[in-house]
């Protein structure tokens, strides 16, 4: 897997997690812990994307 394709895959995962956060925030039955955990996953993906992009 090339570096560019890896970054693209991470961006796609980030977009999916972003939609998941939005869905959780809209849902009246979601709990704050689930939202925070999902946001942390999203941030971790963003950080990984930035680290890889700066190495290239």
CHARMM-style PDB file with segment names, atoms N, HN, CA, C and O in Angstrom:
ATOM      1  N   UNK     1       0.855  -1.176   0.000  1.00  0.00      PROA
ATOM      2  CA  UNK     1       0.000   0.000   0.000  1.00  0.00      PROA
ATOM      3  C   UNK     1       0.899   1.236   0.000  1.00  0.00      PROA
ATOM      4  O   UNK     1       1.779   1.382   0.849  1.00  0.00      PROA
ATOM      5  N   UNK     2       0.664   2.111  -0.957  1.00  0.00      PROA
ATOM      6  HN  UNK     2      -0.051   1.993  -1.646  1.00  0.00      PROA
ATOM      7  CA  UNK     2       1.462   3.325  -1.023  1.00  0.00      PROA
ATOM      8  C   UNK     2       1.042   4.288   0.079  1.00  0.00      PROA
ATOM      9  O   UNK     2      -0.027   4.149   0.673  1.00  0.00      PROA
ATOM     10  N   UNK     3       1.884   5.246   0.334  1.00  0.00      PROA
ATOM     11  HN  UNK     3       2.752   5.359  -0.149  1.00  0.00      PROA
ATOM     12  CA  UNK     3       1.615   6.235   1.368  1.00  0.00      PROA
ATOM     13  C   UNK     3       0.358   7.032   1.044  1.00  0.00      PROA
ATOM     14  O   UNK     3      -0.452   7.307   1.929  1.00  0.00      PROA
ATOM     15  N   UNK     4       0.198   7.398  -0.208  1.00  0.00      PROA
ATOM     16  HN  UNK     4       0.856   7.175  -0.927  1.00  0.00      PROA
ATOM     17  CA  UNK     4      -0.980   8.165  -0.621  1.00  0.00      PROA
ATOM     18  C   UNK     4      -2.263   7.376  -0.433  1.00  0.00      PROA
ATOM     19  O   UNK     4      -3.266   7.928   0.017  1.00  0.00      PROA
ATOM     20  N   UNK     5      -2.246   6.099  -0.770  1.00  0.00      PROA
ATOM     21  HN  UNK     5      -1.431   5.650  -1.135  1.00  0.00      PROA
ATOM     22  CA  UNK     5      -3.455   5.284  -0.614  1.00  0.00      PROA
ATOM     23  C   UNK     5      -3.763   5.050   0.865  1.00  0.00      PROA
ATOM     24  O   UNK     5      -4.927   4.956   1.252  1.00  0.00      PROA
ATOM     25  N   UNK     6      -2.722   4.955   1.685  1.00  0.00      PROA
ATOM     26  HN  UNK     6      -1.776   5.032   1.370  1.00  0.00      PROA
ATOM     27  CA  UNK     6      -2.926   4.809   3.133  1.00  0.00      PROA
ATOM     28  C   UNK     6      -3.574   6.069   3.711  1.00  0.00      PROA
ATOM     29  O   UNK     6      -4.508   5.979   4.507  1.00  0.00      PROA
ATOM     30  N   UNK     7      -3.088   7.221   3.316  1.00  0.00      PROA
ATOM     31  HN  UNK     7      -2.329   7.295   2.669  1.00  0.00      PROA
ATOM     32  CA  UNK     7      -3.663   8.486   3.777  1.00  0.00      PROA
ATOM     33  C   UNK     7      -5.106   8.603   3.300  1.00  0.00      PROA
ATOM     34  O   UNK     7      -5.972   9.052   4.051  1.00  0.00      PROA
ATOM     35  N   UNK     8      -5.370   8.204   2.065  1.00  0.00      PROA
ATOM     36  HN  UNK     8      -4.666   7.839   1.455  1.00  0.00      PROA
ATOM     37  CA  UNK     8      -6.735   8.256   1.537  1.00  0.00      PROA
ATOM     38  C   UNK     8      -7.660   7.343   2.330  1.00  0.00      PROA
ATOM     39  O   UNK     8      -8.796   7.715   2.620  1.00  0.00      PROA
ATOM     40  N   UNK     9      -7.189   6.162   2.681  1.00  0.00      PROA
ATOM     41  HN  UNK     9      -6.266   5.860   2.445  1.00  0.00      PROA
ATOM     42  CA  UNK     9      -8.002   5.237   3.479  1.00  0.00      PROA
ATOM     43  C   UNK     9      -8.287   5.821   4.855  1.00  0.00      PROA
ATOM     44  O   UNK     9      -9.392   5.675   5.378  1.00  0.00      PROA
ATOM     45  N   UNK    10      -7.297   6.480   5.442  1.00  0.00      PROA
ATOM     46  HN  UNK    10      -6.400   6.599   5.017  1.00  0.00      PROA
ATOM     47  CA  UNK    10      -7.499   7.123   6.739  1.00  0.00      PROA
ATOM     48  C   UNK    10      -8.505   8.270   6.631  1.00  0.00      PROA
ATOM     49  O   UNK    10      -9.324   8.466   7.529  1.00  0.00      PROA
ATOM     50  N   UNK    11      -8.445   9.019   5.546  1.00  0.00      PROA
ATOM     51  HN  UNK    11      -7.780   8.861   4.816  1.00  0.00      PROA
ATOM     52  CA  UNK    11      -9.413  10.107   5.339  1.00  0.00      PROA
ATOM     53  C   UNK    11     -10.831   9.579   5.205  1.00  0.00      PROA
ATOM     54  O   UNK    11     -11.781  10.189   5.696  1.00  0.00      PROA
ATOM     55  N   UNK    12     -10.965   8.447   4.541  1.00  0.00      PROA
ATOM     56  HN  UNK    12     -10.193   7.951   4.142  1.00  0.00      PROA
ATOM     57  CA  UNK    12     -12.283   7.840   4.400  1.00  0.00      PROA
ATOM     58  C   UNK    12     -12.813   7.370   5.753  1.00  0.00      PROA
ATOM     59  O   UNK    12     -13.992   7.549   6.059  1.00  0.00      PROA
ATOM     60  N   UNK    13     -11.937   6.768   6.561  1.00  0.00      PROA
ATOM     61  HN  UNK    13     -10.979   6.623   6.312  1.00  0.00      PROA
ATOM     62  CA  UNK    13     -12.335   6.356   7.910  1.00  0.00      PROA
ATOM     63  C   UNK    13     -12.721   7.565   8.745  1.00  0.00      PROA
ATOM     64  O   UNK    13     -13.693   7.524   9.500  1.00  0.00      PROA
ATOM     65  N   UNK    14     -11.953   8.648   8.605  1.00  0.00      PROA
ATOM     66  HN  UNK    14     -11.164   8.681   7.992  1.00  0.00      PROA
ATOM     67  CA  UNK    14     -12.236   9.875   9.341  1.00  0.00      PROA
ATOM     68  C   UNK    14     -13.616  10.410   8.971  1.00  0.00      PROA
ATOM     69  O   UNK    14     -14.367  10.843   9.846  1.00  0.00      PROA
ATOM     70  N   UNK    15     -13.951  10.384   7.696  1.00  0.00      PROA
ATOM     71  HN  UNK    15     -13.341  10.033   6.986  1.00  0.00      PROA
ATOM     72  CA  UNK    15     -15.262  10.855   7.247  1.00  0.00      PROA
ATOM     73  C   UNK    15     -16.380   9.981   7.810  1.00  0.00      PROA
ATOM     74  O   UNK    15     -17.432  10.486   8.203  1.00  0.00      PROA
ATOM     75  N   UNK    16     -16.150   8.673   7.846  1.00  0.00      PROA
ATOM     76  HN  UNK    16     -15.296   8.262   7.526  1.00  0.00      PROA
ATOM     77  CA  UNK    16     -17.153   7.771   8.406  1.00  0.00      PROA
ATOM     78  C   UNK    16     -17.369   8.037   9.898  1.00  0.00      PROA
ATOM     79  O   UNK    16     -18.503   8.062  10.377  1.00  0.00      PROA
ATOM     80  N   UNK    17     -16.287   8.232  10.607  1.00  0.00      PROA
ATOM     81  HN  UNK    17     -15.366   8.212  10.218  1.00  0.00      PROA
ATOM     82  CA  UNK    17     -16.395   8.504  12.041  1.00  0.00      PROA
ATOM     83  C   UNK    17     -17.054   9.867  12.265  1.00  0.00      PROA
ATOM     84  O   UNK    17     -17.807  10.040  13.223  1.00  0.00      PROA
ATOM     85  N   UNK    18     -16.778  10.822  11.396  1.00  0.00      PROA
ATOM     86  HN  UNK    18     -16.166  10.681  10.618  1.00  0.00      PROA
ATOM     87  CA  UNK    18     -17.419  12.130  11.490  1.00  0.00      PROA
ATOM     88  C   UNK    18     -18.939  11.995  11.358  1.00  0.00      PROA
ATOM     89  O   UNK    18     -19.695  12.610  12.111  1.00  0.00      PROA
ATOM     90  N   UNK    19     -19.373  11.184  10.394  1.00  0.00      PROA
ATOM     91  HN  UNK    19     -18.760  10.684   9.783  1.00  0.00      PROA
ATOM     92  CA  UNK    19     -20.816  10.948  10.237  1.00  0.00      PROA
ATOM     93  C   UNK    19     -21.394  10.230  11.453  1.00  0.00      PROA
ATOM     94  O   UNK    19     -22.526  10.487  11.861  1.00  0.00      PROA
ATOM     95  N   UNK    20     -20.605   9.332  12.019  1.00  0.00      PROA
ATOM     96  HN  UNK    20     -19.685   9.123  11.688  1.00  0.00      PROA
ATOM     97  CA  UNK    20     -21.047   8.624  13.222  1.00  0.00      PROA
ATOM     98  C   UNK    20     -21.237   9.597  14.388  1.00  0.00      PROA
ATOM     99  O   UNK    20     -22.203   9.481  15.142  1.00  0.00      PROA
ATOM    100  N   UNK    21     -20.327  10.547  14.536  1.00  0.00      PROA
ATOM    101  HN  UNK    21     -19.542  10.642  13.924  1.00  0.00      PROA
ATOM    102  CA  UNK    21     -20.454  11.567  15.579  1.00  0.00      PROA
ATOM    103  C   UNK    21     -21.733  12.370  15.360  1.00  0.00      PROA
ATOM    104  O   UNK    21     -22.499  12.599  16.296  1.00  0.00      PROA
ATOM    105  N   UNK    22     -21.954  12.791  14.134  1.00  0.00      PROA
ATOM    106  HN  UNK    22     -21.331  12.606  13.373  1.00  0.00      PROA
ATOM    107  CA  UNK    22     -23.155  13.571  13.826  1.00  0.00      PROA
ATOM    108  C   UNK    22     -24.426  12.787  14.149  1.00  0.00      PROA
ATOM    109  O   UNK    22     -25.375  13.333  14.712  1.00  0.00      PROA
ATOM    110  N   UNK    23     -24.436  11.505  13.790  1.00  0.00      PROA
ATOM    111  HN  UNK    23     -23.665  11.061  13.333  1.00  0.00      PROA
ATOM    112  CA  UNK    23     -25.603  10.673  14.080  1.00  0.00      PROA
ATOM    113  C   UNK    23     -25.821  10.521  15.587  1.00  0.00      PROA
ATOM    114  O   UNK    23     -26.951  10.586  16.072  1.00  0.00      PROA
ATOM    115  N   UNK    24     -24.734  10.320  16.310  1.00  0.00      PROA
ATOM    116  HN  UNK    24     -23.816  10.268  15.916  1.00  0.00      PROA
ATOM    117  CA  UNK    24     -24.847  10.180  17.765  1.00  0.00      PROA
ATOM    118  C   UNK    24     -25.357  11.470  18.403  1.00  0.00      PROA
ATOM    119  O   UNK    24     -26.186  11.437  19.312  1.00  0.00      PROA
ATOM    120  N   UNK    25     -24.860  12.595  17.924  1.00  0.00      PROA
ATOM    121  HN  UNK    25     -24.186  12.622  17.186  1.00  0.00      PROA
ATOM    122  CA  UNK    25     -25.279  13.875  18.501  1.00  0.00      PROA
ATOM    123  C   UNK    25     -26.752  14.166  18.214  1.00  0.00      PROA
ATOM    124  O   UNK    25     -27.417  14.828  19.011  1.00  0.00      PROA
ATOM    125  N   UNK    26     -27.259  13.685  17.096  1.00  0.00      PROA
ATOM    126  HN  UNK    26     -26.719  13.147  16.448  1.00  0.00      PROA
ATOM    127  CA  UNK    26     -28.669  13.895  16.749  1.00  0.00      PROA
ATOM    128  C   UNK    26     -29.604  12.956  17.508  1.00  0.00      PROA
ATOM    129  O   UNK    26     -30.776  13.269  17.719  1.00  0.00      PROA
ATOM    130  N   UNK    27     -29.084  11.825  17.909  1.00  0.00      PROA
ATOM    131  HN  UNK    27     -28.132  11.571  17.738  1.00  0.00      PROA
ATOM    132  CA  UNK    27     -29.914  10.815  18.554  1.00  0.00      PROA
ATOM    133  C   UNK    27     -30.179  11.178  20.019  1.00  0.00      PROA
ATOM    134  O   UNK    27     -29.240  11.407  20.781  1.00  0.00      PROA
ATOM    135  N   UNK    28     -31.433  11.228  20.406  1.00  0.00      PROA
ATOM    136  HN  UNK    28     -32.196  11.042  19.787  1.00  0.00      PROA
ATOM    137  CA  UNK    28     -31.749  11.569  21.791  1.00  0.00      PROA
ATOM    138  C   UNK    28     -31.348  10.474  22.787  1.00  0.00      PROA
ATOM    139  O   UNK    28     -31.217  10.741  23.981  1.00  0.00      PROA
ATOM    140  N   UNK    29     -31.155   9.255  22.303  1.00  0.00      PROA
ATOM    141  HN  UNK    29     -31.261   9.038  21.332  1.00  0.00      PROA
ATOM    142  CA  UNK    29     -30.831   8.155  23.214  1.00  0.00      PROA
ATOM    143  C   UNK    29     -29.329   7.903  23.367  1.00  0.00      PROA
ATOM    144  O   UNK    29     -28.937   7.027  24.138  1.00  0.00      PROA
ATOM    145  N   UNK    30     -28.485   8.642  22.657  1.00  0.00      PROA
ATOM    146  HN  UNK    30     -28.804   9.353  22.031  1.00  0.00      PROA
ATOM    147  CA  UNK    30     -27.044   8.402  22.764  1.00  0.00      PROA
ATOM    148  C   UNK    30     -26.497   9.014  24.041  1.00  0.00      PROA
ATOM    149  O   UNK    30     -26.990  10.032  24.527  1.00  0.00      PROA
ATOM    150  N   UNK    31     -25.468   8.369  24.571  1.00  0.00      PROA
ATOM    151  HN  UNK    31     -25.068   7.542  24.176  1.00  0.00      PROA
ATOM    152  CA  UNK    31     -24.888   8.904  25.798  1.00  0.00      PROA
ATOM    153  C   UNK    31     -23.618   9.693  25.514  1.00  0.00      PROA
ATOM    154  O   UNK    31     -22.979   9.530  24.475  1.00  0.00      PROA
ATOM    155  N   UNK    32     -23.278  10.539  26.452  1.00  0.00      PROA
ATOM    156  HN  UNK    32     -23.797  10.671  27.296  1.00  0.00      PROA
ATOM    157  CA  UNK    32     -22.120  11.422  26.276  1.00  0.00      PROA
ATOM    158  C   UNK    32     -20.815  10.644  26.166  1.00  0.00      PROA
ATOM    159  O   UNK    32     -19.908  11.060  25.443  1.00  0.00      PROA
ATOM    160  N   UNK    33     -20.707   9.528  26.867  1.00  0.00      PROA
ATOM    161  HN  UNK    33     -21.443   9.190  27.453  1.00  0.00      PROA
ATOM    162  CA  UNK    33     -19.471   8.740  26.800  1.00  0.00      PROA
ATOM    163  C   UNK    33     -19.242   8.187  25.398  1.00  0.00      PROA
ATOM    164  O   UNK    33     -18.113   8.179  24.907  1.00  0.00      PROA
ATOM    165  N   UNK    34     -20.299   7.732  24.761  1.00  0.00      PROA
ATOM    166  HN  UNK    34     -21.216   7.739  25.159  1.00  0.00      PROA
ATOM    167  CA  UNK    34     -20.170   7.204  23.398  1.00  0.00      PROA
ATOM    168  C   UNK    34     -19.766   8.313  22.432  1.00  0.00      PROA
ATOM    169  O   UNK    34     -18.938   8.103  21.545  1.00  0.00      PROA
ATOM    170  N   UNK    35     -20.348   9.481  22.609  1.00  0.00      PROA
ATOM    171  HN  UNK    35     -21.021   9.651  23.329  1.00  0.00      PROA
ATOM    172  CA  UNK    35     -20.002  10.615  21.740  1.00  0.00      PROA
ATOM    173  C   UNK    35     -18.541  11.000  21.938  1.00  0.00      PROA
ATOM    174  O   UNK    35     -17.811  11.208  20.969  1.00  0.00      PROA
ATOM    175  N   UNK    36     -18.115  11.096  23.201  1.00  0.00      PROA
ATOM    176  HN  UNK    36     -18.708  10.927  23.988  1.00  0.00      PROA
ATOM    177  CA  UNK    36     -16.714  11.474  23.465  1.00  0.00      PROA
ATOM    178  C   UNK    36     -15.736  10.442  22.932  1.00  0.00      PROA
ATOM    179  O   UNK    36     -14.696  10.800  22.379  1.00  0.00      PROA
ATOM    180  N   UNK    37     -16.059   9.165  23.092  1.00  0.00      PROA
ATOM    181  HN  UNK    37     -16.904   8.874  23.541  1.00  0.00      PROA
ATOM    182  CA  UNK    37     -15.168   8.110  22.589  1.00  0.00      PROA
ATOM    183  C   UNK    37     -15.054   8.174  21.073  1.00  0.00      PROA
ATOM    184  O   UNK    37     -13.973   7.985  20.514  1.00  0.00      PROA
ATOM    185  N   UNK    38     -16.161   8.438  20.420  1.00  0.00      PROA
ATOM    186  HN  UNK    38     -17.039   8.591  20.873  1.00  0.00      PROA
ATOM    187  CA  UNK    38     -16.156   8.529  18.959  1.00  0.00      PROA
ATOM    188  C   UNK    38     -15.377   9.753  18.498  1.00  0.00      PROA
ATOM    189  O   UNK    38     -14.648   9.693  17.507  1.00  0.00      PROA
ATOM    190  N   UNK    39     -15.530  10.858  19.212  1.00  0.00      PROA
ATOM    191  HN  UNK    39     -16.123  10.907  20.016  1.00  0.00      PROA
ATOM    192  CA  UNK    39     -14.766  12.061  18.867  1.00  0.00      PROA
ATOM    193  C   UNK    39     -13.271  11.840  19.066  1.00  0.00      PROA
ATOM    194  O   UNK    39     -12.460  12.352  18.294  1.00  0.00      PROA
ATOM    195  N   UNK    40     -12.900  11.078  20.101  1.00  0.00      PROA
ATOM    196  HN  UNK    40     -13.559  10.662  20.728  1.00  0.00      PROA
ATOM    197  CA  UNK    40     -11.478  10.761  20.320  1.00  0.00      PROA
ATOM    198  C   UNK    40     -10.932   9.914  19.179  1.00  0.00      PROA
ATOM    199  O   UNK    40      -9.804  10.120  18.732  1.00  0.00      PROA
ATOM    200  N   UNK    41     -11.738   8.954  18.704  1.00  0.00      PROA
ATOM    201  HN  UNK    41     -12.654   8.787  19.067  1.00  0.00      PROA
ATOM    202  CA  UNK    41     -11.328   8.139  17.545  1.00  0.00      PROA
ATOM    203  C   UNK    41     -11.114   9.011  16.330  1.00  0.00      PROA
ATOM    204  O   UNK    41     -10.149   8.834  15.587  1.00  0.00      PROA
ATOM    205  N   UNK    42     -12.020   9.954  16.130  1.00  0.00      PROA
ATOM    206  HN  UNK    42     -12.804  10.097  16.734  1.00  0.00      PROA
ATOM    207  CA  UNK    42     -11.924  10.870  14.986  1.00  0.00      PROA
ATOM    208  C   UNK    42     -10.653  11.712  15.089  1.00  0.00      PROA
ATOM    209  O   UNK    42      -9.944  11.891  14.099  1.00  0.00      PROA
ATOM    210  N   UNK    43     -10.367  12.225  16.275  1.00  0.00      PROA
ATOM    211  HN  UNK    43     -10.943  12.079  17.080  1.00  0.00      PROA
ATOM    212  CA  UNK    43      -9.167  13.036  16.480  1.00  0.00      PROA
ATOM    213  C   UNK    43      -7.898  12.211  16.278  1.00  0.00      PROA
ATOM    214  O   UNK    43      -6.924  12.697  15.704  1.00  0.00      PROA
ATOM    215  N   UNK    44      -7.910  10.974  16.745  1.00  0.00      PROA
ATOM    216  HN  UNK    44      -8.702  10.579  17.211  1.00  0.00      PROA
ATOM    217  CA  UNK    44      -6.741  10.109  16.552  1.00  0.00      PROA
ATOM    218  C   UNK    44      -6.480   9.874  15.064  1.00  0.00      PROA
ATOM    219  O   UNK    44      -5.330   9.869  14.625  1.00  0.00      PROA
ATOM    220  N   UNK    45      -7.536   9.680  14.300  1.00  0.00      PROA
ATOM    221  HN  UNK    45      -8.471   9.684  14.657  1.00  0.00      PROA
ATOM    222  CA  UNK    45      -7.373   9.514  12.848  1.00  0.00      PROA
ATOM    223  C   UNK    45      -6.813  10.785  12.223  1.00  0.00      PROA
ATOM    224  O   UNK    45      -5.926  10.726  11.371  1.00  0.00      PROA
ATOM    225  N   UNK    46      -7.331  11.933  12.647  1.00  0.00      PROA
ATOM    226  HN  UNK    46      -8.052  11.981  13.339  1.00  0.00      PROA
ATOM    227  CA  UNK    46      -6.842  13.212  12.113  1.00  0.00      PROA
ATOM    228  C   UNK    46      -5.359  13.387  12.427  1.00  0.00      PROA
ATOM    229  O   UNK    46      -4.580  13.799  11.567  1.00  0.00      PROA
ATOM    230  N   UNK    47      -4.973  13.071  13.663  1.00  0.00      PROA
ATOM    231  HN  UNK    47      -5.606  12.736  14.361  1.00  0.00      PROA
ATOM    232  CA  UNK    47      -3.566  13.188  14.047  1.00  0.00      PROA
ATOM    233  C   UNK    47      -2.680  12.265  13.218  1.00  0.00      PROA
ATOM    234  O   UNK    47      -1.594  12.654  12.789  1.00  0.00      PROA
ATOM    235  N   UNK    48      -3.149  11.046  12.998  1.00  0.00      PROA
ATOM    236  HN  UNK    48      -4.031  10.730  13.347  1.00  0.00      PROA
ATOM    237  CA  UNK    48      -2.375  10.097  12.196  1.00  0.00      PROA
ATOM    238  C   UNK    48      -2.226  10.590  10.760  1.00  0.00      PROA
ATOM    239  O   UNK    48      -1.153  10.474  10.168  1.00  0.00      PROA
ATOM    240  N   UNK    49      -3.293  11.132  10.207  1.00  0.00      PROA
ATOM    241  HN  UNK    49      -4.165  11.226  10.688  1.00  0.00      PROA
ATOM    242  CA  UNK    49      -3.239  11.673   8.848  1.00  0.00      PROA
ATOM    243  C   UNK    49      -2.219  12.804   8.770  1.00  0.00      PROA
ATOM    244  O   UNK    49      -1.412  12.854   7.842  1.00  0.00      PROA
ATOM    245  N   UNK    50      -2.256  13.700   9.734  1.00  0.00      PROA
ATOM    246  HN  UNK    50      -2.912  13.659  10.488  1.00  0.00      PROA
ATOM    247  CA  UNK    50      -1.311  14.825   9.728  1.00  0.00      PROA
ATOM    248  C   UNK    50       0.129  14.363   9.880  1.00  0.00      PROA
ATOM    249  O   UNK    50       1.021  14.882   9.208  1.00  0.00      PROA
ATOM    250  N   UNK    51       0.367  13.386  10.764  1.00  0.00      PROA
ATOM    251  HN  UNK    51      -0.357  12.965  11.310  1.00  0.00      PROA
ATOM    252  CA  UNK    51       1.734  12.892  10.953  1.00  0.00      PROA
ATOM    253  C   UNK    51       2.261  12.266   9.666  1.00  0.00      PROA
ATOM    254  O   UNK    51       3.392  12.530   9.260  1.00  0.00      PROA
ATOM    255  N   UNK    52       1.447  11.446   9.034  1.00  0.00      PROA
ATOM    256  HN  UNK    52       0.528  11.231   9.364  1.00  0.00      PROA
ATOM    257  CA  UNK    52       1.888  10.780   7.798  1.00  0.00      PROA
ATOM    258  C   UNK    52       2.092  11.808   6.681  1.00  0.00      PROA
ATOM    259  O   UNK    52       3.045  11.711   5.908  1.00  0.00      PROA
ATOM    260  N   UNK    53       1.198  12.786   6.603  1.00  0.00      PROA
ATOM    261  HN  UNK    53       0.424  12.865   7.231  1.00  0.00      PROA
ATOM    262  CA  UNK    53       1.300  13.790   5.541  1.00  0.00      PROA
ATOM    263  C   UNK    53       2.540  14.649   5.693  1.00  0.00      PROA
ATOM    264  O   UNK    53       3.128  15.059   4.693  1.00  0.00      PROA
ATOM    265  N   UNK    54       2.947  14.928   6.915  1.00  0.00      PROA
ATOM    266  HN  UNK    54       2.469  14.594   7.727  1.00  0.00      PROA
ATOM    267  CA  UNK    54       4.134  15.752   7.126  1.00  0.00      PROA
ATOM    268  C   UNK    54       5.419  14.987   6.860  1.00  0.00      PROA
ATOM    269  O   UNK    54       6.448  15.597   6.569  1.00  0.00      PROA
ATOM    270  N   UNK    55       5.381  13.662   6.953  1.00  0.00      PROA
ATOM    271  HN  UNK    55       4.545  13.167   7.190  1.00  0.00      PROA
ATOM    272  CA  UNK    55       6.555  12.844   6.670  1.00  0.00      PROA
ATOM    273  C   UNK    55       6.810  12.757   5.174  1.00  0.00      PROA
ATOM    274  O   UNK    55       7.950  12.587   4.739  1.00  0.00      PROA
ATOM    275  N   UNK    56       5.746  12.874   4.388  1.00  0.00      PROA
ATOM    276  HN  UNK    56       4.820  13.013   4.741  1.00  0.00      PROA
ATOM    277  CA  UNK    56       5.876  12.704   2.937  1.00  0.00      PROA
ATOM    278  C   UNK    56       6.482  13.906   2.267  1.00  0.00      PROA
ATOM    279  OT1 UNK    56       6.654  13.912   1.048  1.00  0.00      PROA
TER     280      UNK     56
END
